[in-house]
Amino acid sequence: MTVATAEFQIGPERRLYPEIEPYDTRMLDVGEGQSIYLEQCGNPDGKPTVFLHGGPGGGGGTERRRFFNPQAYRIVVIDQRGCGESIPHVSQARTPAEMASNTTWKLISDLEKVRTELGIRRWQVFGGSWGSCLALAYAQTHPERVSELVLRGIFTLRRSELDWFYNGGASAIYPDLWERFCQPLREAGHDFSRDNIAAYFDLLWDPDPAVHGPAALAWADWEDATTKLCYQAPDVPEGGDPQFDLAFARIENHYFIHHGFMAEGQLIRDAGKLAGIPTAIVQGRYDMCCPPTTAWDLKKALPSADLRIVMGGHSAFEPLLCSELVKVCDEFDGITATR
């Protein structure tokens, strides 16, 4: 099985494209009291692509537009339910029951509503981390609507993947940061022989801000601190956006408690449904959030996929990961990049 590696490449071959502003922004009512934010950038007549952000709960952001050649691509970026500019924002929820309409399959339905709203027949689907999970689930549900898949940091919500990151595996690499993640659990008297994700659920939905606030910060900080190969402590450790942290932590925890609303191993099991879709996988060798074993399992289940393992961690904005992602998008854009 052939795998391309760029672990010892010196310097990026590609840079992000220049900053670009959207030519269209709107809110789309997708029902059930939910409206999602979407924007379009680049060439209105170009190759359609949709960027699926991570988390779940990460939101779109402006840098995500820059992986794509704006002359070649019609770039669609959305904020998934409950996060970013979409409404209602999960940070305002009072009980877990208000999360009932936020599931993988509802997000897939939202994507179809966006595609139909924009009059797009087929589009390239780009997703990293949780975005790769959603991209795989969407493509397996609607393969006829996907022209290519660009995936990074493969995450499929298998129990082993969740246990690695939240129940002690990654703690062997980051014992100091793990202590901070566990602090709210220790203060709550958590029995660490039990699932940390379930224990965090109780903290994140405690009505007292003095409980759910620090828990949300610790949850978000653990992920943020482990996404880059070279960790840099924040200048103000207690900083950040409490509203973002709370929404991010609650949405992630909600999906993880419910195993992504999928059967165990479903996305790897059904990878054969993607055999007709050109697929590129860019994976950091030292990704602590989504280790390469999942990308390797996907490659074995989908031998036609182009797996590229590069020196880096989890973040799409690490130099070699970023370079390879831009390169893949250039290769798929239908014109030869000359940068």
Contacts in CASP RR format, 6 or more apart in sequence:
PFRMAT RR
TARGET T0000
AUTHOR 0000-0000-0000
METHOD contacts of the structure
MODEL  1
MTVATAEFQIGPERRLYPEIEPYDTRMLDVGEGQSIYLEQCGNPDGKPTV
FLHGGPGGGGGTERRRFFNPQAYRIVVIDQRGCGESIPHVSQARTPAEMA
SNTTWKLISDLEKVRTELGIRRWQVFGGSWGSCLALAYAQTHPERVSELV
LRGIFTLRRSELDWFYNGGASAIYPDLWERFCQPLREAGHDFSRDNIAAY
FDLLWDPDPAVHGPAALAWADWEDATTKLCYQAPDVPEGGDPQFDLAFAR
IENHYFIHHGFMAEGQLIRDAGKLAGIPTAIVQGRYDMCCPPTTAWDLKK
ALPSADLRIVMGGHSAFEPLLCSELVKVCDEFDGITATR
1 299 0 8 1.000
1 300 0 8 1.000
1 303 0 8 1.000
3 299 0 8 1.000
3 307 0 8 1.000
3 308 0 8 1.000
3 309 0 8 1.000
4 306 0 8 1.000
4 307 0 8 1.000
4 308 0 8 1.000
4 309 0 8 1.000
5 285 0 8 1.000
5 308 0 8 1.000
5 309 0 8 1.000
5 310 0 8 1.000
6 308 0 8 1.000
6 309 0 8 1.000
6 310 0 8 1.000
6 311 0 8 1.000
6 320 0 8 1.000
6 324 0 8 1.000
7 285 0 8 1.000
7 309 0 8 1.000
7 310 0 8 1.000
7 311 0 8 1.000
8 311 0 8 1.000
9 310 0 8 1.000
9 311 0 8 1.000
9 320 0 8 1.000
11 319 0 8 1.000
11 320 0 8 1.000
11 323 0 8 1.000
12 319 0 8 1.000
12 320 0 8 1.000
12 322 0 8 1.000
12 323 0 8 1.000
13 323 0 8 1.000
13 327 0 8 1.000
14 322 0 8 1.000
14 323 0 8 1.000
14 324 0 8 1.000
14 326 0 8 1.000
14 327 0 8 1.000
14 330 0 8 1.000
14 339 0 8 1.000
15 322 0 8 1.000
15 323 0 8 1.000
15 326 0 8 1.000
15 339 0 8 1.000
16 63 0 8 1.000
16 66 0 8 1.000
16 67 0 8 1.000
16 322 0 8 1.000
16 326 0 8 1.000
17 65 0 8 1.000
17 66 0 8 1.000
17 67 0 8 1.000
17 68 0 8 1.000
17 69 0 8 1.000
17 70 0 8 1.000
17 326 0 8 1.000
18 66 0 8 1.000
19 62 0 8 1.000
19 65 0 8 1.000
19 66 0 8 1.000
20 41 0 8 1.000
20 42 0 8 1.000
20 65 0 8 1.000
20 66 0 8 1.000
20 70 0 8 1.000
20 75 0 8 1.000
21 41 0 8 1.000
22 39 0 8 1.000
22 40 0 8 1.000
22 41 0 8 1.000
22 65 0 8 1.000
22 77 0 8 1.000
23 40 0 8 1.000
23 41 0 8 1.000
23 42 0 8 1.000
23 44 0 8 1.000
24 39 0 8 1.000
24 40 0 8 1.000
25 37 0 8 1.000
25 38 0 8 1.000
25 39 0 8 1.000
25 40 0 8 1.000
26 37 0 8 1.000
26 38 0 8 1.000
26 39 0 8 1.000
27 35 0 8 1.000
27 36 0 8 1.000
27 37 0 8 1.000
27 38 0 8 1.000
27 85 0 8 1.000
27 86 0 8 1.000
27 87 0 8 1.000
28 35 0 8 1.000
28 36 0 8 1.000
28 37 0 8 1.000
28 38 0 8 1.000
28 110 0 8 1.000
28 113 0 8 1.000
28 114 0 8 1.000
28 117 0 8 1.000
29 35 0 8 1.000
30 36 0 8 1.000
30 81 0 8 1.000
30 106 0 8 1.000
30 109 0 8 1.000
30 110 0 8 1.000
30 113 0 8 1.000
32 101 0 8 1.000
32 106 0 8 1.000
33 88 0 8 1.000
33 101 0 8 1.000
34 81 0 8 1.000
34 82 0 8 1.000
34 86 0 8 1.000
34 87 0 8 1.000
34 88 0 8 1.000
34 101 0 8 1.000
34 110 0 8 1.000
35 86 0 8 1.000
35 87 0 8 1.000
36 78 0 8 1.000
36 79 0 8 1.000
36 80 0 8 1.000
36 81 0 8 1.000
36 86 0 8 1.000
36 110 0 8 1.000
36 114 0 8 1.000
37 78 0 8 1.000
37 79 0 8 1.000
37 84 0 8 1.000
37 85 0 8 1.000
37 86 0 8 1.000
38 76 0 8 1.000
38 77 0 8 1.000
38 78 0 8 1.000
38 79 0 8 1.000
38 114 0 8 1.000
39 76 0 8 1.000
39 77 0 8 1.000
39 78 0 8 1.000
40 74 0 8 1.000
40 75 0 8 1.000
40 76 0 8 1.000
40 118 0 8 1.000
41 65 0 8 1.000
41 70 0 8 1.000
41 75 0 8 1.000
41 77 0 8 1.000
42 65 0 8 1.000
42 68 0 8 1.000
42 70 0 8 1.000
42 71 0 8 1.000
42 73 0 8 1.000
42 74 0 8 1.000
42 75 0 8 1.000
43 70 0 8 1.000
43 71 0 8 1.000
43 72 0 8 1.000
43 73 0 8 1.000
43 74 0 8 1.000
44 74 0 8 1.000
45 74 0 8 1.000
46 72 0 8 1.000
46 73 0 8 1.000
46 74 0 8 1.000
47 72 0 8 1.000
47 73 0 8 1.000
47 74 0 8 1.000
47 124 0 8 1.000
47 147 0 8 1.000
47 332 0 8 1.000
47 333 0 8 1.000
47 334 0 8 1.000
48 73 0 8 1.000
48 74 0 8 1.000
48 76 0 8 1.000
48 118 0 8 1.000
48 120 0 8 1.000
48 122 0 8 1.000
48 123 0 8 1.000
48 124 0 8 1.000
48 147 0 8 1.000
49 68 0 8 1.000
49 73 0 8 1.000
49 74 0 8 1.000
49 75 0 8 1.000
49 76 0 8 1.000
49 123 0 8 1.000
49 124 0 8 1.000
49 125 0 8 1.000
49 126 0 8 1.000
49 329 0 8 1.000
50 76 0 8 1.000
50 77 0 8 1.000
50 78 0 8 1.000
50 111 0 8 1.000
50 114 0 8 1.000
50 115 0 8 1.000
50 123 0 8 1.000
50 124 0 8 1.000
50 125 0 8 1.000
50 126 0 8 1.000
51 60 0 8 1.000
51 64 0 8 1.000
51 65 0 8 1.000
51 67 0 8 1.000
51 75 0 8 1.000
51 76 0 8 1.000
51 77 0 8 1.000
51 78 0 8 1.000
51 126 0 8 1.000
51 127 0 8 1.000
52 78 0 8 1.000
52 80 0 8 1.000
52 125 0 8 1.000
52 126 0 8 1.000
52 127 0 8 1.000
52 128 0 8 1.000
52 131 0 8 1.000
52 132 0 8 1.000
52 134 0 8 1.000
52 135 0 8 1.000
52 138 0 8 1.000
53 59 0 8 1.000
53 60 0 8 1.000
53 61 0 8 1.000
53 64 0 8 1.000
53 77 0 8 1.000
53 78 0 8 1.000
53 79 0 8 1.000
53 80 0 8 1.000
53 127 0 8 1.000
53 130 0 8 1.000
53 131 0 8 1.000
54 127 0 8 1.000
54 128 0 8 1.000
54 129 0 8 1.000
54 130 0 8 1.000
54 131 0 8 1.000
55 129 0 8 1.000
55 130 0 8 1.000
55 131 0 8 1.000
55 223 0 8 1.000
55 248 0 8 1.000
55 251 0 8 1.000
55 252 0 8 1.000
56 80 0 8 1.000
56 83 0 8 1.000
56 107 0 8 1.000
56 130 0 8 1.000
56 134 0 8 1.000
56 251 0 8 1.000
56 252 0 8 1.000
56 255 0 8 1.000
57 80 0 8 1.000
57 82 0 8 1.000
57 83 0 8 1.000
57 84 0 8 1.000
57 90 0 8 1.000
57 130 0 8 1.000
57 247 0 8 1.000
57 248 0 8 1.000
57 251 0 8 1.000
57 252 0 8 1.000
58 80 0 8 1.000
58 83 0 8 1.000
58 84 0 8 1.000
58 248 0 8 1.000
59 79 0 8 1.000
59 80 0 8 1.000
59 83 0 8 1.000
59 84 0 8 1.000
60 77 0 8 1.000
60 78 0 8 1.000
60 79 0 8 1.000
60 84 0 8 1.000
61 77 0 8 1.000
63 317 0 8 1.000
64 77 0 8 1.000
65 75 0 8 1.000
65 77 0 8 1.000
67 126 0 8 1.000
67 316 0 8 1.000
67 322 0 8 1.000
67 325 0 8 1.000
67 326 0 8 1.000
67 329 0 8 1.000
68 75 0 8 1.000
68 329 0 8 1.000
68 333 0 8 1.000
69 329 0 8 1.000
69 330 0 8 1.000
69 333 0 8 1.000
69 335 0 8 1.000
69 337 0 8 1.000
72 333 0 8 1.000
72 334 0 8 1.000
72 335 0 8 1.000
73 329 0 8 1.000
73 333 0 8 1.000
74 120 0 8 1.000
76 114 0 8 1.000
76 118 0 8 1.000
76 120 0 8 1.000
76 123 0 8 1.000
78 86 0 8 1.000
78 110 0 8 1.000
78 111 0 8 1.000
78 114 0 8 1.000
79 85 0 8 1.000
79 86 0 8 1.000
80 86 0 8 1.000
80 107 0 8 1.000
80 110 0 8 1.000
80 134 0 8 1.000
81 101 0 8 1.000
81 102 0 8 1.000
81 106 0 8 1.000
81 107 0 8 1.000
81 110 0 8 1.000
82 88 0 8 1.000
82 89 0 8 1.000
82 90 0 8 1.000
82 102 0 8 1.000
82 247 0 8 1.000
82 251 0 8 1.000
83 89 0 8 1.000
83 90 0 8 1.000
83 247 0 8 1.000
83 248 0 8 1.000
83 251 0 8 1.000
84 244 0 8 1.000
84 247 0 8 1.000
88 98 0 8 1.000
89 243 0 8 1.000
89 247 0 8 1.000
90 98 0 8 1.000
90 99 0 8 1.000
90 102 0 8 1.000
90 246 0 8 1.000
90 247 0 8 1.000
90 250 0 8 1.000
90 251 0 8 1.000
91 243 0 8 1.000
91 244 0 8 1.000
91 246 0 8 1.000
91 247 0 8 1.000
91 250 0 8 1.000
93 99 0 8 1.000
93 250 0 8 1.000
94 207 0 8 1.000
95 205 0 8 1.000
96 201 0 8 1.000
96 205 0 8 1.000
96 254 0 8 1.000
99 250 0 8 1.000
99 251 0 8 1.000
99 254 0 8 1.000
102 251 0 8 1.000
102 254 0 8 1.000
103 258 0 8 1.000
103 260 0 8 1.000
103 261 0 8 1.000
104 133 0 8 1.000
104 134 0 8 1.000
104 137 0 8 1.000
104 255 0 8 1.000
104 260 0 8 1.000
104 261 0 8 1.000
104 262 0 8 1.000
105 137 0 8 1.000
105 261 0 8 1.000
107 134 0 8 1.000
108 134 0 8 1.000
108 137 0 8 1.000
108 138 0 8 1.000
108 141 0 8 1.000
108 142 0 8 1.000
111 138 0 8 1.000
112 142 0 8 1.000
112 145 0 8 1.000
115 123 0 8 1.000
115 145 0 8 1.000
121 145 0 8 1.000
122 144 0 8 1.000
122 145 0 8 1.000
122 146 0 8 1.000
122 147 0 8 1.000
123 145 0 8 1.000
123 146 0 8 1.000
123 147 0 8 1.000
124 146 0 8 1.000
124 147 0 8 1.000
124 148 0 8 1.000
124 149 0 8 1.000
124 150 0 8 1.000
124 329 0 8 1.000
124 332 0 8 1.000
125 135 0 8 1.000
125 138 0 8 1.000
125 139 0 8 1.000
125 146 0 8 1.000
125 148 0 8 1.000
125 149 0 8 1.000
125 150 0 8 1.000
126 135 0 8 1.000
126 149 0 8 1.000
126 150 0 8 1.000
126 151 0 8 1.000
126 329 0 8 1.000
127 134 0 8 1.000
127 135 0 8 1.000
127 150 0 8 1.000
127 151 0 8 1.000
127 152 0 8 1.000
128 135 0 8 1.000
128 151 0 8 1.000
128 152 0 8 1.000
128 153 0 8 1.000
128 154 0 8 1.000
128 155 0 8 1.000
128 316 0 8 1.000
129 152 0 8 1.000
129 153 0 8 1.000
129 155 0 8 1.000
129 289 0 8 1.000
129 290 0 8 1.000
129 314 0 8 1.000
130 155 0 8 1.000
130 252 0 8 1.000
130 255 0 8 1.000
131 155 0 8 1.000
132 151 0 8 1.000
132 152 0 8 1.000
132 153 0 8 1.000
132 154 0 8 1.000
132 155 0 8 1.000
132 156 0 8 1.000
132 290 0 8 1.000
133 155 0 8 1.000
133 156 0 8 1.000
133 157 0 8 1.000
133 260 0 8 1.000
133 267 0 8 1.000
135 149 0 8 1.000
135 151 0 8 1.000
136 149 0 8 1.000
136 151 0 8 1.000
136 156 0 8 1.000
136 267 0 8 1.000
136 271 0 8 1.000
136 274 0 8 1.000
136 298 0 8 1.000
137 262 0 8 1.000
137 267 0 8 1.000
138 146 0 8 1.000
139 146 0 8 1.000
139 149 0 8 1.000
139 273 0 8 1.000
139 274 0 8 1.000
139 277 0 8 1.000
140 267 0 8 1.000
140 270 0 8 1.000
140 271 0 8 1.000
140 273 0 8 1.000
140 274 0 8 1.000
143 273 0 8 1.000
143 274 0 8 1.000
143 276 0 8 1.000
143 277 0 8 1.000
146 277 0 8 1.000
147 277 0 8 1.000
147 278 0 8 1.000
148 277 0 8 1.000
148 278 0 8 1.000
148 279 0 8 1.000
148 280 0 8 1.000
148 332 0 8 1.000
149 274 0 8 1.000
149 277 0 8 1.000
149 278 0 8 1.000
149 279 0 8 1.000
149 280 0 8 1.000
150 280 0 8 1.000
150 282 0 8 1.000
150 325 0 8 1.000
150 328 0 8 1.000
150 329 0 8 1.000
150 332 0 8 1.000
151 279 0 8 1.000
151 280 0 8 1.000
151 281 0 8 1.000
151 282 0 8 1.000
151 298 0 8 1.000
152 281 0 8 1.000
152 282 0 8 1.000
152 283 0 8 1.000
152 316 0 8 1.000
152 321 0 8 1.000
152 325 0 8 1.000
153 281 0 8 1.000
153 282 0 8 1.000
153 283 0 8 1.000
153 284 0 8 1.000
153 287 0 8 1.000
153 289 0 8 1.000
153 290 0 8 1.000
153 294 0 8 1.000
153 295 0 8 1.000
153 314 0 8 1.000
154 281 0 8 1.000
154 283 0 8 1.000
154 290 0 8 1.000
154 294 0 8 1.000
154 295 0 8 1.000
154 298 0 8 1.000
155 161 0 8 1.000
155 289 0 8 1.000
155 290 0 8 1.000
155 294 0 8 1.000
156 265 0 8 1.000
156 266 0 8 1.000
156 267 0 8 1.000
156 268 0 8 1.000
156 294 0 8 1.000
156 298 0 8 1.000
157 255 0 8 1.000
157 256 0 8 1.000
157 259 0 8 1.000
157 260 0 8 1.000
157 262 0 8 1.000
157 267 0 8 1.000
158 264 0 8 1.000
158 265 0 8 1.000
158 268 0 8 1.000
158 294 0 8 1.000
159 259 0 8 1.000
159 264 0 8 1.000
161 290 0 8 1.000
161 294 0 8 1.000
162 197 0 8 1.000
162 256 0 8 1.000
162 259 0 8 1.000
163 169 0 8 1.000
164 170 0 8 1.000
164 291 0 8 1.000
165 226 0 8 1.000
165 288 0 8 1.000
165 289 0 8 1.000
166 196 0 8 1.000
166 197 0 8 1.000
166 200 0 8 1.000
166 256 0 8 1.000
167 195 0 8 1.000
167 196 0 8 1.000
167 197 0 8 1.000
168 178 0 8 1.000
168 196 0 8 1.000
170 178 0 8 1.000
170 226 0 8 1.000
170 288 0 8 1.000
170 289 0 8 1.000
171 178 0 8 1.000
173 288 0 8 1.000
174 225 0 8 1.000
174 226 0 8 1.000
174 231 0 8 1.000
174 288 0 8 1.000
177 221 0 8 1.000
177 222 0 8 1.000
177 225 0 8 1.000
177 226 0 8 1.000
177 231 0 8 1.000
178 222 0 8 1.000
180 218 0 8 1.000
180 221 0 8 1.000
180 222 0 8 1.000
181 218 0 8 1.000
181 219 0 8 1.000
181 221 0 8 1.000
181 222 0 8 1.000
182 192 0 8 1.000
182 196 0 8 1.000
183 214 0 8 1.000
183 218 0 8 1.000
184 200 0 8 1.000
184 203 0 8 1.000
184 211 0 8 1.000
184 214 0 8 1.000
184 215 0 8 1.000
184 218 0 8 1.000
185 192 0 8 1.000
185 196 0 8 1.000
185 199 0 8 1.000
185 200 0 8 1.000
185 203 0 8 1.000
188 199 0 8 1.000
188 202 0 8 1.000
188 203 0 8 1.000
188 211 0 8 1.000
190 196 0 8 1.000
190 199 0 8 1.000
197 253 0 8 1.000
197 256 0 8 1.000
197 257 0 8 1.000
198 257 0 8 1.000
200 215 0 8 1.000
200 219 0 8 1.000
200 249 0 8 1.000
200 253 0 8 1.000
201 253 0 8 1.000
201 257 0 8 1.000
203 211 0 8 1.000
203 212 0 8 1.000
203 215 0 8 1.000
204 212 0 8 1.000
204 215 0 8 1.000
204 216 0 8 1.000
204 219 0 8 1.000
204 246 0 8 1.000
204 249 0 8 1.000
204 250 0 8 1.000
204 253 0 8 1.000
205 212 0 8 1.000
205 250 0 8 1.000
206 212 0 8 1.000
206 215 0 8 1.000
212 246 0 8 1.000
213 242 0 8 1.000
213 245 0 8 1.000
213 246 0 8 1.000
215 249 0 8 1.000
216 242 0 8 1.000
216 245 0 8 1.000
216 246 0 8 1.000
216 248 0 8 1.000
216 249 0 8 1.000
216 250 0 8 1.000
217 238 0 8 1.000
217 240 0 8 1.000
217 242 0 8 1.000
217 245 0 8 1.000
219 245 0 8 1.000
219 248 0 8 1.000
219 249 0 8 1.000
219 252 0 8 1.000
219 253 0 8 1.000
220 244 0 8 1.000
220 245 0 8 1.000
220 248 0 8 1.000
220 249 0 8 1.000
221 237 0 8 1.000
223 252 0 8 1.000
223 289 0 8 1.000
225 231 0 8 1.000
225 233 0 8 1.000
226 288 0 8 1.000
226 289 0 8 1.000
226 314 0 8 1.000
227 288 0 8 1.000
227 289 0 8 1.000
227 313 0 8 1.000
227 314 0 8 1.000
227 315 0 8 1.000
228 313 0 8 1.000
228 314 0 8 1.000
228 315 0 8 1.000
228 318 0 8 1.000
229 286 0 8 1.000
229 311 0 8 1.000
229 312 0 8 1.000
229 313 0 8 1.000
229 318 0 8 1.000
234 240 0 8 1.000
255 261 0 8 1.000
263 269 0 8 1.000
267 298 0 8 1.000
268 294 0 8 1.000
268 297 0 8 1.000
268 298 0 8 1.000
268 301 0 8 1.000
269 301 0 8 1.000
271 298 0 8 1.000
271 301 0 8 1.000
271 302 0 8 1.000
272 301 0 8 1.000
272 302 0 8 1.000
274 302 0 8 1.000
274 305 0 8 1.000
275 302 0 8 1.000
275 304 0 8 1.000
276 304 0 8 1.000
278 304 0 8 1.000
278 306 0 8 1.000
278 332 0 8 1.000
279 302 0 8 1.000
279 304 0 8 1.000
279 305 0 8 1.000
279 306 0 8 1.000
280 305 0 8 1.000
280 306 0 8 1.000
280 308 0 8 1.000
280 328 0 8 1.000
280 331 0 8 1.000
280 332 0 8 1.000
281 295 0 8 1.000
281 298 0 8 1.000
281 299 0 8 1.000
281 305 0 8 1.000
281 306 0 8 1.000
281 307 0 8 1.000
281 308 0 8 1.000
282 308 0 8 1.000
282 310 0 8 1.000
282 321 0 8 1.000
282 324 0 8 1.000
282 325 0 8 1.000
282 328 0 8 1.000
283 292 0 8 1.000
283 295 0 8 1.000
283 307 0 8 1.000
283 308 0 8 1.000
283 309 0 8 1.000
283 310 0 8 1.000
284 292 0 8 1.000
284 309 0 8 1.000
284 310 0 8 1.000
284 311 0 8 1.000
284 312 0 8 1.000
284 313 0 8 1.000
284 314 0 8 1.000
284 318 0 8 1.000
284 321 0 8 1.000
285 292 0 8 1.000
285 309 0 8 1.000
285 310 0 8 1.000
285 311 0 8 1.000
285 312 0 8 1.000
285 313 0 8 1.000
286 311 0 8 1.000
286 312 0 8 1.000
286 313 0 8 1.000
287 312 0 8 1.000
287 313 0 8 1.000
287 314 0 8 1.000
288 313 0 8 1.000
288 314 0 8 1.000
289 314 0 8 1.000
290 314 0 8 1.000
292 309 0 8 1.000
295 307 0 8 1.000
295 309 0 8 1.000
296 307 0 8 1.000
298 305 0 8 1.000
298 307 0 8 1.000
299 305 0 8 1.000
299 307 0 8 1.000
306 328 0 8 1.000
308 324 0 8 1.000
308 328 0 8 1.000
310 320 0 8 1.000
310 321 0 8 1.000
310 323 0 8 1.000
310 324 0 8 1.000
311 320 0 8 1.000
312 318 0 8 1.000
312 320 0 8 1.000
312 321 0 8 1.000
313 321 0 8 1.000
315 321 0 8 1.000
316 322 0 8 1.000
316 325 0 8 1.000
330 337 0 8 1.000
330 339 0 8 1.000
331 337 0 8 1.000
END
